[in-house]
């Protein structure tokens, strides 16, 4: 794995860890065109604790779906009040 890819996966791992701590929803788009949306599992709740050279496990649960980090194409964190505006719109 090249340095740029390693940095991407480490950044995705950090994003998912922080979202899990704050119980924030994320959406991850996968290389196969699929997607997973929901609150990621916390580090201690991960199914596959085997770490790779980025320091993060190979898999994490997002919204109940097992996601391989090396299949993540894009990761988005959602505002906790998404869709809820004070002005009623």
HELIX and SHEET records of a PDB file:
HELIX    1   1 UNK A    3  UNK A   22  1                                  20    
HELIX    2   2 UNK A   43  UNK A   45  5                                   3    
HELIX    3   3 UNK A   69  UNK A   71  5                                   3    
SHEET    1   A 3 UNK A  35  UNK A  39  0                                        
SHEET    2   A 3 UNK A  25  UNK A  30 -1                                        
SHEET    3   A 3 UNK A  72  UNK A  77 -1                                        
SHEET    1   B 2 UNK A  59  UNK A  62  0                                        
SHEET    2   B 2 UNK A  65  UNK A  68 -1                                        
END                                                                             
